[in-house]
Amino acid sequence: MKTKEQGDTPDTKNTPGKKAGRLTMRDRLISYRNLPRFFKLVWKVSPRLTFINLFIRILQAAIPLIMLTVGKQIIDEAIKITHDQSISHDYLWELIVIEFAMVILLIVMSKATSLIDELLGEKLTNNTTNMIMAHAATLDLVQFENSLFYDKLERARQQTTGRAILLTHVFSQIQDTITILSLLAVLVMFSVWIIPVLAISILPSLFGEFYFNAKNYSLIRSQTQGRRELDYLTLAGTSDNTAKEVRLFSLSGFFIQRFKNISVNLYKAKRRFGVKKSIISSLINIPGALGFYSVFIYIVEQVLVGKLSVGDLTLLLGTIRQLGSLVQGSAKRLSAVAQGAIYLTDFFDFFEIKHSIVVPPNPRPFPSPIVTGFTFENVGFKYINSDRWANRHLNFTLRPGEKLALVGENGAGKTTLVKLLVRLYDPTEGRILLDGYDLKEYNINDIRAQMGIIFQDFIRYQLTAAENIAVGNLAELKNRELIEQAARQSLADTIIERLPAKYDQILGHYFDKGFELSGGEWQKVALARAYMRDSQIVILDEPTAALDARSEYEVFQRFSSITEKKTAVLISHRFSTVRMADRIVVLERGEIIEIGSHEELLQQEGRYAELFELQALGYK
Ligand SMILES: Nc1ncnc2c1ncn2[C@@H]1O[C@H](COP(=O)(O)OP(=O)(O)OP(=O)(O)O)[C@@H](O)[C@H]1O
């Protein structure tokens, strides 16, 4: 059972196509409601560029009509001159100059609008990517463990460039709509019935365009999981993290084959859709062509009986041709806009996902110093994607100033307990009290500010050595003295002193001039992060797993003196380390089975004593 506490994300709330890939007409209509919100976003990104873009496009929209009218007059004037050589050519030249000026203006304006589209698109892409990153950072860890959340994040992320294209589409559509209206006005002046004939004949292809675009969106949406799998396989087959194993275990063939299987299926679905779309679209375009040519014949007849001039003929044909392509283009674009608007639903939906770990309106001030400590009252926790209890029936108090070690076999629930303590998750049952009040009553940022913590799966940031330490407390990024002190405390100082650029050395091999460290060296650097804060609590989750025996001994000597007045939680599989703790909690299948000092637990001759003996035997 999933509880609200565990971050019941509104995965499908307001999302079109709740059953993967299915999209109803209503969904499509609703998606258009995203456009005003989208416009607001664009306007916020750059009011100036948005305004200039719209302004130029409105001017540009009038040019086709001016050109067609001037073109008609040029032809009529030229024919007049051929019939009467005495007429001056001045007016004809004037018209030609105007026509030429319009062409130049059109070129300049369309270059200007595409430049602005590009700049605005780039700004929008960067802005929305930042928004996604910022929002993702506010979400709970639990949400990152939910595959539906990942799908949503992926769709929101994927469409960053799509949103820039949507922007161009919307602006172009505004421009084309104005042009279409002006051209329709020309047709109305000549003959009213031309418009309904053209409109009816073009309807099937318009519907086709909308229908297939919606289908295309549904197809892409239903392939999100598959595409994520392809991304993962590409990463697994090509990343530096996997390169060693991929070679030693000859995994590339396996990954490639799996990639092929999935990609072939996705391709086949795309091909089936593409072929169907092409055949049906070709057929439904025929009525449009028939409508156009009937009007064409009618106009030619009018010229033959002398009701229209040759100039009128060119004007009308030019108008109808332009209208045809503008309407077709608009239909394509409008359905692309509809599609883009539906993707916007994914984008805006992502921002609807709210974190369930909330800060109370009037949080309690974090106690300084902590008086009675952290009390676990029958705490139990289940991960969102699991039916098993990772922790259950936890009842104990972490006293202020105490050094508490957590031991237990793999999967016993040690890391989970620590994650509950720092409120990365909230308990599924029971509660954790700090100085007698539920941890939920405190500000989560205060809690985390009071914890110096380093996990076993720490991150190897491809940043400088100083920055790698400062991530433990970014407020002190510029405080070189503190960074160096933290490095000394974690024994990272001697490693960094040997680096070519010392504290300014970029670590890792991702970037040019990066310097790769060994596993243990990385661990010492990461460990320094825990010492960057003057926190009341220090938590080290297997901080020395990659360290050699001498380093480990030294690290803990220092750890004891640094944390003398602090509360410390330590997870380790090494009993030589664990025995330094004041008390040891032994976990098994998520539950506490023993608790006491090293000596007490040895006397009990229980699981701790057994594991201790086992490890001691290994050293004999
Ligand atoms: N993100 C997760 N989603 C689902 N289950 C998880 C997740 N993380 C851990 N678990 C499960 O919770 C249980 C406890 O895991 P935890 O990481 O707390 O163990 P641990 O005692 O720290 O193990 P180790 O000594 O191997 O680090 C395990 O059975 C594990 O499979």
The ligand as an SDF file (V2000), in Angstrom:
LIG
                    3D

 31 33  0  0  0  0  0  0  0  0999 V2000
   15.3020    3.1460   -2.9100 N   0  0  0  0  0  0  0  0  0  0  0  0
   14.8450    1.9690   -2.5170 C   0  0  0  0  0  0  0  0  0  0  0  0
   13.6920    1.4730   -3.0080 N   0  0  0  0  0  0  0  0  0  0  0  0
   13.2400    0.2880   -2.5850 C   0  0  0  0  0  0  0  0  0  0  0  0
   13.8460   -0.4810   -1.6780 N   0  0  0  0  0  0  0  0  0  0  0  0
   14.9960   -0.0350   -1.1690 C   0  0  0  0  0  0  0  0  0  0  0  0
   15.5610    1.2030   -1.5580 C   0  0  0  0  0  0  0  0  0  0  0  0
   16.7120    1.3930   -0.8740 N   0  0  0  0  0  0  0  0  0  0  0  0
   16.8470    0.3070   -0.0920 C   0  0  0  0  0  0  0  0  0  0  0  0
   15.8260   -0.5490   -0.2560 N   0  0  0  0  0  0  0  0  0  0  0  0
   15.6110   -1.8040    0.4500 C   0  0  0  0  0  0  0  0  0  0  0  0
   15.5180   -1.5210    1.8210 O   0  0  0  0  0  0  0  0  0  0  0  0
   16.2390   -2.4910    2.5780 C   0  0  0  0  0  0  0  0  0  0  0  0
   17.2400   -1.7960    3.4920 C   0  0  0  0  0  0  0  0  0  0  0  0
   18.1960   -1.1220    2.6980 O   0  0  0  0  0  0  0  0  0  0  0  0
   19.3690   -0.2450    3.3330 P   0  0  0  0  0  0  0  0  0  0  0  0
   20.0430    0.4560    2.2340 O   0  0  0  0  0  0  0  0  0  0  0  0
   18.8190    0.5410    4.4320 O   0  0  0  0  0  0  0  0  0  0  0  0
   20.3120   -1.3940    3.9030 O   0  0  0  0  0  0  0  0  0  0  0  0
   21.7430   -1.2830    4.5750 P   0  0  0  0  0  0  0  0  0  0  0  0
   21.6310   -1.9850    5.8820 O   0  0  0  0  0  0  0  0  0  0  0  0
   22.2180    0.1200    4.5810 O   0  0  0  0  0  0  0  0  0  0  0  0
   22.5750   -2.1730    3.5610 O   0  0  0  0  0  0  0  0  0  0  0  0
   24.1290   -2.1350    3.1320 P   0  0  0  0  0  0  0  0  0  0  0  0
   24.9200   -2.6550    4.2780 O   0  0  0  0  0  0  0  0  0  0  0  0
   24.1450   -3.0790    1.9890 O   0  0  0  0  0  0  0  0  0  0  0  0
   24.4390   -0.7380    2.7620 O   0  0  0  0  0  0  0  0  0  0  0  0
   16.8840   -3.4200    1.5580 C   0  0  0  0  0  0  0  0  0  0  0  0
   16.1560   -4.6160    1.5370 O   0  0  0  0  0  0  0  0  0  0  0  0
   16.7800   -2.7230    0.2440 C   0  0  0  0  0  0  0  0  0  0  0  0
   16.5030   -3.6360   -0.7740 O   0  0  0  0  0  0  0  0  0  0  0  0
  1  2  1  0
  2  3  1  0
  2  7  2  0
  3  4  2  0
  4  5  1  0
  5  6  2  0
  6  7  1  0
  6 10  1  0
  7  8  1  0
  8  9  2  0
  9 10  1  0
 10 11  1  0
 11 12  1  0
 11 30  1  0
 12 13  1  0
 13 14  1  0
 13 28  1  0
 14 15  1  0
 15 16  1  0
 16 17  2  0
 16 18  1  0
 16 19  1  0
 19 20  1  0
 20 21  2  0
 20 22  1  0
 20 23  1  0
 23 24  1  0
 24 25  2  0
 24 26  1  0
 24 27  1  0
 28 29  1  0
 28 30  1  0
 30 31  1  0
M  END
$$$$
